[in-house]
Amino acid sequence: MKLFEDKISSAASRVRIALALKGLHVERQPTAILGADALNRKPEYLKLNPQGLVPALLTDEGVLLTQSLAIIEYLDERFPKPALLPGKLEERAIVRSIALAIASEIHALLPPRVAARLGAIPGVGMQEIADWNRHWIREGLTAIEALLERQPAGKYSVGDVPSVADIFLFPQAVNTERAGLPLEQWPRVAAVVARLREIAAFADNAPAPRD
Ligand SMILES: N[C@@H](CCC(=O)N[C@@H](CS)C(=O)NCC(=O)O)C(=O)O
């Protein structure tokens, strides 16, 4: 398998964490998403992934998979141990809803293409974009905190085993702190993330800071 990724990408970080939890090693294809050297908008990459986003995973059968949640569920079905989704039906749905609350309602409003579009609007500069980012992170994580509080006390987002919910939460939490928002304002999130930091698969695969 080959993973198209950029080390700064939090969506790619999710897939790296899933691979590490499962002890899987894949070929890495660095695909820069920032600046003049950005490869994700080049015709060759768009031919492969029409969305021009990372991550993308090329399977051994030559099928190109896109979207981190779909990729991670593919890995989980193909390599079932350790399971990244809980055994109980309702818990699986809750795990997916937390993952999607992060991917669709927070992260989707923050990536470079959104910042670039905002920055093209007259009067919108770095400061306004940083405020935009912090607004959606704050709103999104406040809702996640409330969702986690509904869960019975456990070590991780849902239960005592790291799941897809944690795989989505961790990179978002790392970037939240980088955006200048201390996690302590969301105590349940902060406690879960502190435990995840102790797991090498998470700690070693966080999104790299943008230079
Ligand atoms: N929903 C997608 C999001 C993918 C995404 O937005 N990736 C970002 C990096 S974290 C990207 O490729 N951005 C390129 C750009 O914004 O131009 C997923 O979960 O895989």
The ligand as an ORCA input file, in Angstrom:
! r2SCAN-3c Opt
* xyz 0 1
  N     -12.345     15.149      4.739
  C     -11.024     14.903      4.249
  C     -10.182     16.146      4.446
  C      -8.891     16.089      3.692
  C      -8.181     17.440      3.754
  O      -8.796     18.519      3.819
  N      -6.846     17.372      3.760
  C      -6.084     18.578      3.800
  C      -4.860     18.418      4.679
  S      -5.295     18.156      6.374
  C      -5.616     18.928      2.411
  O      -5.264     18.054      1.634
  N      -5.618     20.212      2.123
  C      -5.181     20.720      0.880
  C      -5.775     22.064      0.630
  O      -6.529     22.544      1.460
  O      -5.454     22.618     -0.412
  C     -10.416     13.687      4.966
  O     -10.858     13.408      6.080
  O      -9.535     13.014      4.405
*
